[in-house]
Amino acid sequence: MKDFHDLKVWSKAHALTLAIYAATASFPRSERFGLTDQMRRACTSIATNIAEGCGREGEAELRHFLSIARGSASELEYHLLLARDLNYLTPTDHERLSNEITQIKRMLTVFIQKLKADS
């Protein structure tokens, strides 16, 4: 069992979640139960699955939850693209947030590969 607080990838995912909440606060009210909720759920899922994996027994389960987190990051990546194309996000904000997602996905991939190599 690992302490998720000690993981840099979890810290980055948590910071991204806070940034997504801030970015979606200005979305149209009509998106409250649509894109806003989808983006918030996807970004929250990244940090949540990292934390849950750390609380499980064994590295195989941790890898499974890290993989789910990586999938949620890909989902969020699409939602950001959609938000940009709907003009809910500026191109600058889209690029900044997308770069954060890319970095998190890379970190998750390296973490998963390391766990596989160690087993």
CNS distance restraints for C-alpha pairs under 8 A (distance, minus, plus):
assign (resid   1 and name CA) (resid  54 and name CA) 5.54 0.50 0.50
assign (resid   1 and name CA) (resid  55 and name CA) 5.58 0.50 0.50
assign (resid   1 and name CA) (resid  56 and name CA) 6.33 0.50 0.50
assign (resid   1 and name CA) (resid  57 and name CA) 6.21 0.50 0.50
assign (resid   1 and name CA) (resid  58 and name CA) 7.13 0.50 0.50
assign (resid   2 and name CA) (resid  54 and name CA) 4.89 0.50 0.50
assign (resid   2 and name CA) (resid  55 and name CA) 6.73 0.50 0.50
assign (resid   3 and name CA) (resid   7 and name CA) 7.45 0.50 0.50
assign (resid   3 and name CA) (resid  51 and name CA) 7.89 0.50 0.50
assign (resid   3 and name CA) (resid  54 and name CA) 6.30 0.50 0.50
assign (resid   3 and name CA) (resid  55 and name CA) 7.67 0.50 0.50
assign (resid   4 and name CA) (resid  10 and name CA) 6.42 0.50 0.50
assign (resid   4 and name CA) (resid  50 and name CA) 6.91 0.50 0.50
assign (resid   4 and name CA) (resid  51 and name CA) 5.25 0.50 0.50
assign (resid   4 and name CA) (resid  54 and name CA) 5.89 0.50 0.50
assign (resid   5 and name CA) (resid  10 and name CA) 6.89 0.50 0.50
assign (resid   5 and name CA) (resid  11 and name CA) 7.06 0.50 0.50
assign (resid   6 and name CA) (resid  10 and name CA) 7.93 0.50 0.50
assign (resid   7 and name CA) (resid  11 and name CA) 6.51 0.50 0.50
assign (resid   8 and name CA) (resid  12 and name CA) 6.20 0.50 0.50
assign (resid   9 and name CA) (resid  13 and name CA) 6.11 0.50 0.50
assign (resid   9 and name CA) (resid 104 and name CA) 6.22 0.50 0.50
assign (resid   9 and name CA) (resid 107 and name CA) 6.28 0.50 0.50
assign (resid   9 and name CA) (resid 108 and name CA) 7.05 0.50 0.50
assign (resid  10 and name CA) (resid  14 and name CA) 6.08 0.50 0.50
assign (resid  10 and name CA) (resid  47 and name CA) 5.59 0.50 0.50
assign (resid  10 and name CA) (resid  50 and name CA) 6.41 0.50 0.50
assign (resid  10 and name CA) (resid  51 and name CA) 7.46 0.50 0.50
assign (resid  11 and name CA) (resid  15 and name CA) 6.18 0.50 0.50
assign (resid  12 and name CA) (resid  16 and name CA) 6.10 0.50 0.50
assign (resid  12 and name CA) (resid 100 and name CA) 7.90 0.50 0.50
assign (resid  12 and name CA) (resid 104 and name CA) 6.93 0.50 0.50
assign (resid  13 and name CA) (resid  17 and name CA) 6.19 0.50 0.50
assign (resid  13 and name CA) (resid  43 and name CA) 7.44 0.50 0.50
assign (resid  13 and name CA) (resid  46 and name CA) 6.33 0.50 0.50
assign (resid  13 and name CA) (resid  47 and name CA) 5.24 0.50 0.50
assign (resid  13 and name CA) (resid 104 and name CA) 6.85 0.50 0.50
assign (resid  14 and name CA) (resid  18 and name CA) 6.44 0.50 0.50
assign (resid  14 and name CA) (resid  44 and name CA) 7.68 0.50 0.50
assign (resid  14 and name CA) (resid  47 and name CA) 5.83 0.50 0.50
assign (resid  15 and name CA) (resid  19 and name CA) 6.29 0.50 0.50
assign (resid  16 and name CA) (resid  20 and name CA) 6.08 0.50 0.50
assign (resid  16 and name CA) (resid  43 and name CA) 7.16 0.50 0.50
assign (resid  16 and name CA) (resid  97 and name CA) 7.48 0.50 0.50
assign (resid  16 and name CA) (resid 100 and name CA) 7.04 0.50 0.50
assign (resid  16 and name CA) (resid 101 and name CA) 7.83 0.50 0.50
assign (resid  17 and name CA) (resid  21 and name CA) 6.20 0.50 0.50
assign (resid  17 and name CA) (resid  40 and name CA) 7.17 0.50 0.50
assign (resid  17 and name CA) (resid  43 and name CA) 5.34 0.50 0.50
assign (resid  17 and name CA) (resid  44 and name CA) 5.89 0.50 0.50
assign (resid  17 and name CA) (resid  47 and name CA) 7.97 0.50 0.50
assign (resid  18 and name CA) (resid  22 and name CA) 6.32 0.50 0.50
assign (resid  19 and name CA) (resid  23 and name CA) 6.08 0.50 0.50
assign (resid  19 and name CA) (resid  97 and name CA) 7.93 0.50 0.50
assign (resid  20 and name CA) (resid  24 and name CA) 5.97 0.50 0.50
assign (resid  20 and name CA) (resid  39 and name CA) 7.33 0.50 0.50
assign (resid  20 and name CA) (resid  40 and name CA) 6.62 0.50 0.50
assign (resid  20 and name CA) (resid  43 and name CA) 7.30 0.50 0.50
assign (resid  20 and name CA) (resid  97 and name CA) 7.96 0.50 0.50
assign (resid  21 and name CA) (resid  25 and name CA) 6.20 0.50 0.50
assign (resid  21 and name CA) (resid  40 and name CA) 6.42 0.50 0.50
assign (resid  22 and name CA) (resid  26 and name CA) 7.72 0.50 0.50
assign (resid  23 and name CA) (resid  27 and name CA) 7.65 0.50 0.50
assign (resid  23 and name CA) (resid  89 and name CA) 7.57 0.50 0.50
assign (resid  24 and name CA) (resid  36 and name CA) 5.76 0.50 0.50
assign (resid  24 and name CA) (resid  39 and name CA) 7.99 0.50 0.50
assign (resid  26 and name CA) (resid  88 and name CA) 7.87 0.50 0.50
assign (resid  27 and name CA) (resid  31 and name CA) 6.64 0.50 0.50
assign (resid  27 and name CA) (resid  32 and name CA) 7.68 0.50 0.50
assign (resid  27 and name CA) (resid  36 and name CA) 7.02 0.50 0.50
assign (resid  27 and name CA) (resid  88 and name CA) 5.88 0.50 0.50
assign (resid  28 and name CA) (resid  32 and name CA) 7.19 0.50 0.50
assign (resid  28 and name CA) (resid  88 and name CA) 7.80 0.50 0.50
assign (resid  30 and name CA) (resid  34 and name CA) 7.67 0.50 0.50
assign (resid  31 and name CA) (resid  35 and name CA) 5.47 0.50 0.50
assign (resid  31 and name CA) (resid  36 and name CA) 5.72 0.50 0.50
assign (resid  31 and name CA) (resid  37 and name CA) 7.86 0.50 0.50
assign (resid  32 and name CA) (resid  36 and name CA) 5.32 0.50 0.50
assign (resid  32 and name CA) (resid  37 and name CA) 6.27 0.50 0.50
assign (resid  33 and name CA) (resid  37 and name CA) 5.49 0.50 0.50
assign (resid  33 and name CA) (resid  38 and name CA) 7.94 0.50 0.50
assign (resid  34 and name CA) (resid  38 and name CA) 6.22 0.50 0.50
assign (resid  35 and name CA) (resid  39 and name CA) 5.98 0.50 0.50
assign (resid  35 and name CA) (resid  79 and name CA) 7.25 0.50 0.50
assign (resid  35 and name CA) (resid  83 and name CA) 7.76 0.50 0.50
assign (resid  36 and name CA) (resid  40 and name CA) 6.19 0.50 0.50
assign (resid  37 and name CA) (resid  41 and name CA) 5.93 0.50 0.50
assign (resid  38 and name CA) (resid  42 and name CA) 6.09 0.50 0.50
assign (resid  38 and name CA) (resid  79 and name CA) 7.69 0.50 0.50
assign (resid  39 and name CA) (resid  43 and name CA) 6.17 0.50 0.50
assign (resid  39 and name CA) (resid  76 and name CA) 5.89 0.50 0.50
assign (resid  39 and name CA) (resid  79 and name CA) 6.19 0.50 0.50
assign (resid  39 and name CA) (resid  80 and name CA) 7.73 0.50 0.50
assign (resid  40 and name CA) (resid  44 and name CA) 5.98 0.50 0.50
assign (resid  41 and name CA) (resid  45 and name CA) 6.03 0.50 0.50
assign (resid  42 and name CA) (resid  46 and name CA) 6.70 0.50 0.50
assign (resid  42 and name CA) (resid  72 and name CA) 5.29 0.50 0.50
assign (resid  42 and name CA) (resid  73 and name CA) 6.91 0.50 0.50
assign (resid  42 and name CA) (resid  75 and name CA) 6.58 0.50 0.50
assign (resid  42 and name CA) (resid  76 and name CA) 5.59 0.50 0.50
assign (resid  43 and name CA) (resid  47 and name CA) 7.23 0.50 0.50
assign (resid  43 and name CA) (resid  72 and name CA) 6.86 0.50 0.50
assign (resid  43 and name CA) (resid  73 and name CA) 6.73 0.50 0.50
assign (resid  43 and name CA) (resid  76 and name CA) 6.34 0.50 0.50
assign (resid  44 and name CA) (resid  48 and name CA) 6.05 0.50 0.50
assign (resid  45 and name CA) (resid  49 and name CA) 5.82 0.50 0.50
assign (resid  45 and name CA) (resid  69 and name CA) 6.38 0.50 0.50
assign (resid  45 and name CA) (resid  72 and name CA) 6.25 0.50 0.50
assign (resid  46 and name CA) (resid  50 and name CA) 6.47 0.50 0.50
assign (resid  46 and name CA) (resid  68 and name CA) 7.66 0.50 0.50
assign (resid  46 and name CA) (resid  69 and name CA) 4.28 0.50 0.50
assign (resid  46 and name CA) (resid  70 and name CA) 6.92 0.50 0.50
assign (resid  46 and name CA) (resid  72 and name CA) 5.78 0.50 0.50
assign (resid  46 and name CA) (resid  73 and name CA) 6.29 0.50 0.50
assign (resid  47 and name CA) (resid  51 and name CA) 6.23 0.50 0.50
assign (resid  47 and name CA) (resid  69 and name CA) 7.14 0.50 0.50
assign (resid  48 and name CA) (resid  52 and name CA) 6.04 0.50 0.50
assign (resid  48 and name CA) (resid  69 and name CA) 7.85 0.50 0.50
assign (resid  49 and name CA) (resid  53 and name CA) 5.90 0.50 0.50
assign (resid  49 and name CA) (resid  65 and name CA) 5.30 0.50 0.50
assign (resid  49 and name CA) (resid  66 and name CA) 6.45 0.50 0.50
assign (resid  49 and name CA) (resid  68 and name CA) 6.72 0.50 0.50
assign (resid  49 and name CA) (resid  69 and name CA) 5.43 0.50 0.50
assign (resid  50 and name CA) (resid  54 and name CA) 6.32 0.50 0.50
assign (resid  50 and name CA) (resid  62 and name CA) 7.73 0.50 0.50
assign (resid  50 and name CA) (resid  65 and name CA) 6.25 0.50 0.50
assign (resid  50 and name CA) (resid  66 and name CA) 5.67 0.50 0.50
assign (resid  50 and name CA) (resid  69 and name CA) 6.47 0.50 0.50
assign (resid  51 and name CA) (resid  55 and name CA) 6.52 0.50 0.50
assign (resid  52 and name CA) (resid  56 and name CA) 6.56 0.50 0.50
assign (resid  52 and name CA) (resid  62 and name CA) 7.97 0.50 0.50
assign (resid  52 and name CA) (resid  65 and name CA) 7.04 0.50 0.50
assign (resid  53 and name CA) (resid  61 and name CA) 6.24 0.50 0.50
assign (resid  53 and name CA) (resid  62 and name CA) 4.19 0.50 0.50
assign (resid  53 and name CA) (resid  63 and name CA) 7.33 0.50 0.50
assign (resid  53 and name CA) (resid  64 and name CA) 7.42 0.50 0.50
assign (resid  53 and name CA) (resid  65 and name CA) 4.98 0.50 0.50
assign (resid  53 and name CA) (resid  66 and name CA) 6.76 0.50 0.50
assign (resid  54 and name CA) (resid  62 and name CA) 5.95 0.50 0.50
assign (resid  56 and name CA) (resid  61 and name CA) 6.30 0.50 0.50
assign (resid  56 and name CA) (resid  62 and name CA) 6.57 0.50 0.50
assign (resid  57 and name CA) (resid  61 and name CA) 6.63 0.50 0.50
assign (resid  57 and name CA) (resid  62 and name CA) 7.73 0.50 0.50
assign (resid  58 and name CA) (resid  62 and name CA) 6.61 0.50 0.50
assign (resid  59 and name CA) (resid  63 and name CA) 6.04 0.50 0.50
assign (resid  59 and name CA) (resid 115 and name CA) 6.60 0.50 0.50
assign (resid  59 and name CA) (resid 119 and name CA) 7.78 0.50 0.50
assign (resid  60 and name CA) (resid  64 and name CA) 6.32 0.50 0.50
assign (resid  61 and name CA) (resid  65 and name CA) 6.40 0.50 0.50
assign (resid  62 and name CA) (resid  66 and name CA) 6.13 0.50 0.50
assign (resid  63 and name CA) (resid  67 and name CA) 6.10 0.50 0.50
assign (resid  63 and name CA) (resid 112 and name CA) 5.62 0.50 0.50
assign (resid  63 and name CA) (resid 115 and name CA) 6.98 0.50 0.50
assign (resid  63 and name CA) (resid 116 and name CA) 7.96 0.50 0.50
assign (resid  64 and name CA) (resid  68 and name CA) 6.44 0.50 0.50
assign (resid  65 and name CA) (resid  69 and name CA) 6.18 0.50 0.50
assign (resid  66 and name CA) (resid  70 and name CA) 6.22 0.50 0.50
assign (resid  66 and name CA) (resid 108 and name CA) 6.42 0.50 0.50
assign (resid  66 and name CA) (resid 112 and name CA) 6.85 0.50 0.50
assign (resid  67 and name CA) (resid  71 and name CA) 6.31 0.50 0.50
assign (resid  67 and name CA) (resid 108 and name CA) 7.64 0.50 0.50
assign (resid  67 and name CA) (resid 112 and name CA) 7.53 0.50 0.50
assign (resid  68 and name CA) (resid  72 and name CA) 6.29 0.50 0.50
assign (resid  69 and name CA) (resid  73 and name CA) 6.28 0.50 0.50
assign (resid  69 and name CA) (resid 108 and name CA) 7.92 0.50 0.50
assign (resid  70 and name CA) (resid  74 and name CA) 6.42 0.50 0.50
assign (resid  70 and name CA) (resid 105 and name CA) 5.70 0.50 0.50
assign (resid  70 and name CA) (resid 108 and name CA) 6.44 0.50 0.50
assign (resid  70 and name CA) (resid 109 and name CA) 7.70 0.50 0.50
assign (resid  71 and name CA) (resid  75 and name CA) 6.30 0.50 0.50
assign (resid  72 and name CA) (resid  76 and name CA) 6.17 0.50 0.50
assign (resid  73 and name CA) (resid  77 and name CA) 6.12 0.50 0.50
assign (resid  73 and name CA) (resid 101 and name CA) 6.23 0.50 0.50
assign (resid  73 and name CA) (resid 104 and name CA) 7.75 0.50 0.50
assign (resid  73 and name CA) (resid 105 and name CA) 6.65 0.50 0.50
assign (resid  74 and name CA) (resid  78 and name CA) 6.57 0.50 0.50
assign (resid  74 and name CA) (resid 101 and name CA) 7.93 0.50 0.50
assign (resid  74 and name CA) (resid 105 and name CA) 7.93 0.50 0.50
assign (resid  75 and name CA) (resid  79 and name CA) 6.46 0.50 0.50
assign (resid  76 and name CA) (resid  80 and name CA) 6.15 0.50 0.50
assign (resid  76 and name CA) (resid 101 and name CA) 7.98 0.50 0.50
assign (resid  77 and name CA) (resid  81 and name CA) 6.50 0.50 0.50
assign (resid  77 and name CA) (resid  98 and name CA) 6.33 0.50 0.50
assign (resid  77 and name CA) (resid 101 and name CA) 6.79 0.50 0.50
assign (resid  78 and name CA) (resid  82 and name CA) 6.27 0.50 0.50
assign (resid  79 and name CA) (resid  83 and name CA) 6.08 0.50 0.50
assign (resid  80 and name CA) (resid  84 and name CA) 6.13 0.50 0.50
assign (resid  80 and name CA) (resid  89 and name CA) 7.81 0.50 0.50
assign (resid  80 and name CA) (resid  94 and name CA) 6.29 0.50 0.50
assign (resid  80 and name CA) (resid  97 and name CA) 7.83 0.50 0.50
assign (resid  80 and name CA) (resid  98 and name CA) 7.24 0.50 0.50
assign (resid  81 and name CA) (resid  85 and name CA) 6.19 0.50 0.50
assign (resid  81 and name CA) (resid  94 and name CA) 7.17 0.50 0.50
assign (resid  82 and name CA) (resid  86 and name CA) 6.10 0.50 0.50
assign (resid  83 and name CA) (resid  87 and name CA) 6.21 0.50 0.50
assign (resid  83 and name CA) (resid  88 and name CA) 5.07 0.50 0.50
assign (resid  83 and name CA) (resid  89 and name CA) 5.67 0.50 0.50
assign (resid  84 and name CA) (resid  88 and name CA) 5.71 0.50 0.50
assign (resid  84 and name CA) (resid  89 and name CA) 4.66 0.50 0.50
assign (resid  84 and name CA) (resid  90 and name CA) 6.20 0.50 0.50
assign (resid  84 and name CA) (resid  91 and name CA) 6.39 0.50 0.50
assign (resid  84 and name CA) (resid  94 and name CA) 6.26 0.50 0.50
assign (resid  85 and name CA) (resid  89 and name CA) 7.97 0.50 0.50
assign (resid  89 and name CA) (resid  93 and name CA) 6.10 0.50 0.50
assign (resid  89 and name CA) (resid  94 and name CA) 6.07 0.50 0.50
assign (resid  90 and name CA) (resid  94 and name CA) 6.11 0.50 0.50
assign (resid  91 and name CA) (resid  95 and name CA) 6.06 0.50 0.50
assign (resid  92 and name CA) (resid  96 and name CA) 6.20 0.50 0.50
assign (resid  93 and name CA) (resid  97 and name CA) 6.09 0.50 0.50
assign (resid  94 and name CA) (resid  98 and name CA) 5.86 0.50 0.50
assign (resid  95 and name CA) (resid  99 and name CA) 6.01 0.50 0.50
assign (resid  96 and name CA) (resid 100 and name CA) 6.52 0.50 0.50
assign (resid  97 and name CA) (resid 101 and name CA) 6.38 0.50 0.50
assign (resid  98 and name CA) (resid 102 and name CA) 6.16 0.50 0.50
assign (resid  99 and name CA) (resid 103 and name CA) 6.22 0.50 0.50
assign (resid 100 and name CA) (resid 104 and name CA) 6.22 0.50 0.50
assign (resid 101 and name CA) (resid 105 and name CA) 6.07 0.50 0.50
assign (resid 102 and name CA) (resid 106 and name CA) 6.21 0.50 0.50
assign (resid 103 and name CA) (resid 107 and name CA) 6.21 0.50 0.50
assign (resid 104 and name CA) (resid 108 and name CA) 6.11 0.50 0.50
assign (resid 105 and name CA) (resid 109 and name CA) 6.12 0.50 0.50
assign (resid 106 and name CA) (resid 110 and name CA) 6.21 0.50 0.50
assign (resid 107 and name CA) (resid 111 and name CA) 6.10 0.50 0.50
assign (resid 108 and name CA) (resid 112 and name CA) 6.07 0.50 0.50
assign (resid 109 and name CA) (resid 113 and name CA) 6.14 0.50 0.50
assign (resid 110 and name CA) (resid 114 and name CA) 6.06 0.50 0.50
assign (resid 111 and name CA) (resid 115 and name CA) 6.25 0.50 0.50
assign (resid 112 and name CA) (resid 116 and name CA) 6.25 0.50 0.50
assign (resid 113 and name CA) (resid 117 and name CA) 6.14 0.50 0.50
assign (resid 114 and name CA) (resid 118 and name CA) 6.17 0.50 0.50
assign (resid 115 and name CA) (resid 119 and name CA) 6.35 0.50 0.50
